[in-house]
Amino acid sequence: MSAFEPHLSRAHPGFINILHVGRTADYLYYSMELADDHLGGRKIDIDSYEPRTLKTDLAPARNASPRTNRSGLGFR
C-alpha cells in the first residue's frame, strides 16, 4: 500500500482516510474513518447509520423524480 500512497490524492472529497493497516498470521486488516451517512451526511447518528455509497446514491429517493435524483451524479 505504501507504494501507491504518493499517487493518491487525499484532497478529493470522496476519499476517506485509512487509519491503520495490519497483518495477523491469518489475514490482513485495516481500519478507516466512517463514511458520510447516506441521509444525514456528516451528521452521523450511530443508531441509524448507513454509509453513503454508490448504491444509496442511485437508489430512488422518496418523492423525487429520477431526473432530480441523478442530477448530482453527472447524468443528464
Distance bins in CASP14 RR format, pairs under 12 A and 6 or more apart:
PFRMAT RR
TARGET T0000
AUTHOR 0000-0000-0000
RMODE 2
METHOD distances of the structure
MODEL  1
1 7 0 0 0 0 0 1 0 0 0 0 0
1 8 0 0 0 0 1 0 0 0 0 0 0
1 18 1 0 0 1 0 0 0 0 0 0 0
1 20 0 0 0 0 0 1 0 0 0 0 0
1 21 1 0 1 0 0 0 0 0 0 0 0
1 22 0 0 0 0 1 0 0 0 0 0 0
1 23 0 0 0 0 0 1 0 0 0 0 0
1 28 0 0 0 0 1 0 0 0 0 0 0
1 30 0 0 0 0 1 0 0 0 0 0 0
2 8 0 0 0 0 0 1 0 0 0 0 0
2 18 0 0 0 0 0 1 0 0 0 0 0
2 21 0 0 0 0 1 0 0 0 0 0 0
4 18 0 0 0 0 0 1 0 0 0 0 0
4 21 0 0 0 0 0 1 0 0 0 0 0
5 17 0 0 0 0 0 1 0 0 0 0 0
5 18 0 0 0 0 1 0 0 0 0 0 0
5 21 0 0 0 0 0 1 0 0 0 0 0
8 14 0 0 0 0 0 1 0 0 0 0 0
8 15 1 0 0 1 0 0 0 0 0 0 0
8 16 0 0 0 0 0 1 0 0 0 0 0
8 17 0 0 0 0 0 1 0 0 0 0 0
8 18 0 0 0 0 1 0 0 0 0 0 0
9 15 1 0 0 1 0 0 0 0 0 0 0
10 16 0 0 0 0 1 0 0 0 0 0 0
10 17 1 0 0 1 0 0 0 0 0 0 0
10 18 0 0 0 0 0 1 0 0 0 0 0
10 33 0 0 0 0 0 1 0 0 0 0 0
11 17 0 0 0 0 0 1 0 0 0 0 0
13 35 0 0 0 0 0 1 0 0 0 0 0
13 36 0 0 0 0 1 0 0 0 0 0 0
13 41 0 0 0 0 0 1 0 0 0 0 0
13 42 0 0 0 0 0 1 0 0 0 0 0
13 52 0 0 0 0 0 1 0 0 0 0 0
14 33 0 0 0 0 0 1 0 0 0 0 0
14 35 0 0 0 0 1 0 0 0 0 0 0
14 36 0 0 0 0 1 0 0 0 0 0 0
14 51 0 0 0 0 0 1 0 0 0 0 0
14 52 0 0 0 0 1 0 0 0 0 0 0
14 53 0 0 0 0 0 1 0 0 0 0 0
14 54 0 0 0 0 0 1 0 0 0 0 0
14 57 0 0 0 0 0 1 0 0 0 0 0
15 32 0 0 0 0 1 0 0 0 0 0 0
15 33 0 0 0 0 1 0 0 0 0 0 0
15 35 0 0 0 0 0 1 0 0 0 0 0
15 36 0 0 0 0 0 1 0 0 0 0 0
16 30 0 0 0 0 0 1 0 0 0 0 0
16 31 0 0 0 0 0 1 0 0 0 0 0
16 32 1 0 1 0 0 0 0 0 0 0 0
16 33 1 0 1 0 0 0 0 0 0 0 0
16 34 1 0 0 1 0 0 0 0 0 0 0
16 35 1 0 1 0 0 0 0 0 0 0 0
16 36 0 0 0 0 1 0 0 0 0 0 0
16 42 0 0 0 0 0 1 0 0 0 0 0
16 51 0 0 0 0 1 0 0 0 0 0 0
16 52 0 0 0 0 0 1 0 0 0 0 0
16 53 0 0 0 0 0 1 0 0 0 0 0
17 30 0 0 0 0 0 1 0 0 0 0 0
17 31 0 0 0 0 1 0 0 0 0 0 0
17 32 1 0 0 1 0 0 0 0 0 0 0
17 33 1 0 1 0 0 0 0 0 0 0 0
17 34 0 0 0 0 0 1 0 0 0 0 0
17 35 0 0 0 0 0 1 0 0 0 0 0
18 28 0 0 0 0 0 1 0 0 0 0 0
18 29 0 0 0 0 0 1 0 0 0 0 0
18 30 1 0 1 0 0 0 0 0 0 0 0
18 31 1 0 0 1 0 0 0 0 0 0 0
18 32 1 0 1 0 0 0 0 0 0 0 0
18 33 0 0 0 0 1 0 0 0 0 0 0
19 29 0 0 0 0 0 1 0 0 0 0 0
19 30 1 0 0 1 0 0 0 0 0 0 0
19 31 1 0 1 0 0 0 0 0 0 0 0
19 32 1 0 1 0 0 0 0 0 0 0 0
19 33 1 0 0 1 0 0 0 0 0 0 0
19 34 0 0 0 0 0 1 0 0 0 0 0
20 28 0 0 0 0 0 1 0 0 0 0 0
20 29 0 0 0 0 1 0 0 0 0 0 0
20 30 1 0 0 1 0 0 0 0 0 0 0
20 31 1 0 1 0 0 0 0 0 0 0 0
20 32 0 0 0 0 1 0 0 0 0 0 0
20 33 0 0 0 0 0 1 0 0 0 0 0
21 27 0 0 0 0 0 1 0 0 0 0 0
21 28 1 0 0 1 0 0 0 0 0 0 0
21 29 1 0 0 1 0 0 0 0 0 0 0
21 30 1 0 1 0 0 0 0 0 0 0 0
21 31 0 0 0 0 1 0 0 0 0 0 0
21 32 0 0 0 0 1 0 0 0 0 0 0
22 28 1 0 0 1 0 0 0 0 0 0 0
22 29 1 0 1 0 0 0 0 0 0 0 0
22 30 1 0 0 1 0 0 0 0 0 0 0
22 31 0 0 0 0 1 0 0 0 0 0 0
23 29 1 0 0 1 0 0 0 0 0 0 0
23 30 0 0 0 0 0 1 0 0 0 0 0
32 51 0 0 0 0 0 1 0 0 0 0 0
33 42 0 0 0 0 0 1 0 0 0 0 0
33 44 0 0 0 0 0 1 0 0 0 0 0
33 51 0 0 0 0 0 1 0 0 0 0 0
34 40 0 0 0 0 0 1 0 0 0 0 0
34 41 0 0 0 0 0 1 0 0 0 0 0
34 42 0 0 0 0 1 0 0 0 0 0 0
34 43 0 0 0 0 0 1 0 0 0 0 0
34 44 1 0 0 1 0 0 0 0 0 0 0
34 45 0 0 0 0 0 1 0 0 0 0 0
34 46 0 0 0 0 1 0 0 0 0 0 0
34 49 1 0 0 1 0 0 0 0 0 0 0
34 50 0 0 0 0 0 1 0 0 0 0 0
34 51 1 0 0 1 0 0 0 0 0 0 0
34 52 0 0 0 0 0 1 0 0 0 0 0
35 41 0 0 0 0 1 0 0 0 0 0 0
35 42 0 0 0 0 1 0 0 0 0 0 0
35 44 0 0 0 0 1 0 0 0 0 0 0
35 49 0 0 0 0 1 0 0 0 0 0 0
35 50 0 0 0 0 1 0 0 0 0 0 0
35 51 1 1 0 0 0 0 0 0 0 0 0
35 52 1 0 1 0 0 0 0 0 0 0 0
35 53 1 0 0 1 0 0 0 0 0 0 0
35 54 0 0 0 0 0 1 0 0 0 0 0
35 56 0 0 0 0 1 0 0 0 0 0 0
35 57 0 0 0 0 0 1 0 0 0 0 0
36 42 1 0 1 0 0 0 0 0 0 0 0
36 43 0 0 0 0 1 0 0 0 0 0 0
36 44 1 0 0 1 0 0 0 0 0 0 0
36 49 0 0 0 0 1 0 0 0 0 0 0
36 50 0 0 0 0 0 1 0 0 0 0 0
36 51 1 0 0 1 0 0 0 0 0 0 0
36 52 1 0 1 0 0 0 0 0 0 0 0
36 53 0 0 0 0 1 0 0 0 0 0 0
36 56 0 0 0 0 0 1 0 0 0 0 0
36 57 0 0 0 0 0 1 0 0 0 0 0
37 43 1 0 0 1 0 0 0 0 0 0 0
37 44 1 0 1 0 0 0 0 0 0 0 0
37 45 1 0 0 1 0 0 0 0 0 0 0
37 46 0 0 0 0 1 0 0 0 0 0 0
37 47 0 0 0 0 0 1 0 0 0 0 0
37 48 1 0 0 1 0 0 0 0 0 0 0
37 49 1 0 1 0 0 0 0 0 0 0 0
37 50 1 0 0 1 0 0 0 0 0 0 0
37 51 1 0 0 1 0 0 0 0 0 0 0
37 52 1 0 0 1 0 0 0 0 0 0 0
37 53 0 0 0 0 0 1 0 0 0 0 0
37 56 0 0 0 0 1 0 0 0 0 0 0
38 44 0 0 0 0 0 1 0 0 0 0 0
38 45 0 0 0 0 0 1 0 0 0 0 0
38 48 0 0 0 0 0 1 0 0 0 0 0
38 49 0 0 0 0 1 0 0 0 0 0 0
38 50 1 0 1 0 0 0 0 0 0 0 0
38 51 1 0 0 1 0 0 0 0 0 0 0
38 52 1 0 1 0 0 0 0 0 0 0 0
38 53 1 0 0 1 0 0 0 0 0 0 0
38 54 0 0 0 0 0 1 0 0 0 0 0
38 55 0 0 0 0 1 0 0 0 0 0 0
38 56 1 1 0 0 0 0 0 0 0 0 0
38 57 1 0 0 1 0 0 0 0 0 0 0
38 58 0 0 0 0 0 1 0 0 0 0 0
38 59 0 0 0 0 1 0 0 0 0 0 0
38 61 0 0 0 0 0 1 0 0 0 0 0
39 45 0 0 0 0 1 0 0 0 0 0 0
39 48 1 0 0 1 0 0 0 0 0 0 0
39 49 0 0 0 0 1 0 0 0 0 0 0
39 50 1 0 0 1 0 0 0 0 0 0 0
39 51 0 0 0 0 0 1 0 0 0 0 0
39 52 0 0 0 0 1 0 0 0 0 0 0
39 56 0 0 0 0 1 0 0 0 0 0 0
39 57 0 0 0 0 0 1 0 0 0 0 0
39 59 0 0 0 0 0 1 0 0 0 0 0
39 61 0 0 0 0 1 0 0 0 0 0 0
39 62 0 0 0 0 0 1 0 0 0 0 0
40 48 0 0 0 0 1 0 0 0 0 0 0
40 49 0 0 0 0 1 0 0 0 0 0 0
40 50 0 0 0 0 1 0 0 0 0 0 0
40 51 0 0 0 0 0 1 0 0 0 0 0
40 52 0 0 0 0 1 0 0 0 0 0 0
40 56 0 0 0 0 0 1 0 0 0 0 0
41 49 0 0 0 0 0 1 0 0 0 0 0
41 50 0 0 0 0 0 1 0 0 0 0 0
41 51 0 0 0 0 0 1 0 0 0 0 0
41 52 1 0 0 1 0 0 0 0 0 0 0
41 56 0 0 0 0 0 1 0 0 0 0 0
41 57 0 0 0 0 0 1 0 0 0 0 0
42 49 0 0 0 0 0 1 0 0 0 0 0
42 52 0 0 0 0 1 0 0 0 0 0 0
43 49 0 0 0 0 0 1 0 0 0 0 0
43 52 0 0 0 0 0 1 0 0 0 0 0
44 50 0 0 0 0 0 1 0 0 0 0 0
44 51 0 0 0 0 1 0 0 0 0 0 0
44 52 0 0 0 0 0 1 0 0 0 0 0
49 56 0 0 0 0 0 1 0 0 0 0 0
50 56 1 0 0 1 0 0 0 0 0 0 0
50 59 0 0 0 0 0 1 0 0 0 0 0
51 57 0 0 0 0 0 1 0 0 0 0 0
52 58 0 0 0 0 0 1 0 0 0 0 0
52 59 0 0 0 0 0 1 0 0 0 0 0
53 59 0 0 0 0 1 0 0 0 0 0 0
54 73 0 0 0 0 1 0 0 0 0 0 0
56 69 0 0 0 0 0 1 0 0 0 0 0
56 73 0 0 0 0 0 1 0 0 0 0 0
57 69 0 0 0 0 1 0 0 0 0 0 0
57 70 0 0 0 0 1 0 0 0 0 0 0
57 71 0 0 0 0 0 1 0 0 0 0 0
57 72 0 0 0 0 1 0 0 0 0 0 0
57 73 1 0 0 1 0 0 0 0 0 0 0
57 74 0 0 0 0 0 1 0 0 0 0 0
57 75 0 0 0 0 0 1 0 0 0 0 0
58 66 0 0 0 0 0 1 0 0 0 0 0
58 69 1 0 0 1 0 0 0 0 0 0 0
58 70 0 0 0 0 1 0 0 0 0 0 0
58 72 0 0 0 0 0 1 0 0 0 0 0
58 73 1 0 0 1 0 0 0 0 0 0 0
58 74 0 0 0 0 0 1 0 0 0 0 0
58 75 0 0 0 0 1 0 0 0 0 0 0
59 66 0 0 0 0 0 1 0 0 0 0 0
59 69 0 0 0 0 1 0 0 0 0 0 0
59 70 0 0 0 0 0 1 0 0 0 0 0
59 73 0 0 0 0 0 1 0 0 0 0 0
60 66 1 0 0 1 0 0 0 0 0 0 0
60 67 0 0 0 0 0 1 0 0 0 0 0
60 68 0 0 0 0 0 1 0 0 0 0 0
60 69 1 0 0 1 0 0 0 0 0 0 0
60 70 0 0 0 0 0 1 0 0 0 0 0
61 67 0 0 0 0 0 1 0 0 0 0 0
61 68 1 0 0 1 0 0 0 0 0 0 0
61 69 1 0 1 0 0 0 0 0 0 0 0
61 70 0 0 0 0 0 1 0 0 0 0 0
61 71 0 0 0 0 0 1 0 0 0 0 0
61 72 0 0 0 0 0 1 0 0 0 0 0
61 73 0 0 0 0 0 1 0 0 0 0 0
62 68 0 0 0 0 0 1 0 0 0 0 0
62 69 0 0 0 0 0 1 0 0 0 0 0
63 69 0 0 0 0 0 1 0 0 0 0 0
64 70 0 0 0 0 1 0 0 0 0 0 0
64 71 0 0 0 0 1 0 0 0 0 0 0
64 72 0 0 0 0 0 1 0 0 0 0 0
65 71 0 0 0 0 1 0 0 0 0 0 0
66 73 0 0 0 0 0 1 0 0 0 0 0
66 75 0 0 0 0 1 0 0 0 0 0 0
67 73 0 0 0 0 0 1 0 0 0 0 0
67 74 0 0 0 0 0 1 0 0 0 0 0
67 75 0 0 0 0 1 0 0 0 0 0 0
67 76 0 0 0 0 1 0 0 0 0 0 0
68 75 0 0 0 0 0 1 0 0 0 0 0
69 75 0 0 0 0 1 0 0 0 0 0 0
70 76 1 0 0 1 0 0 0 0 0 0 0
END
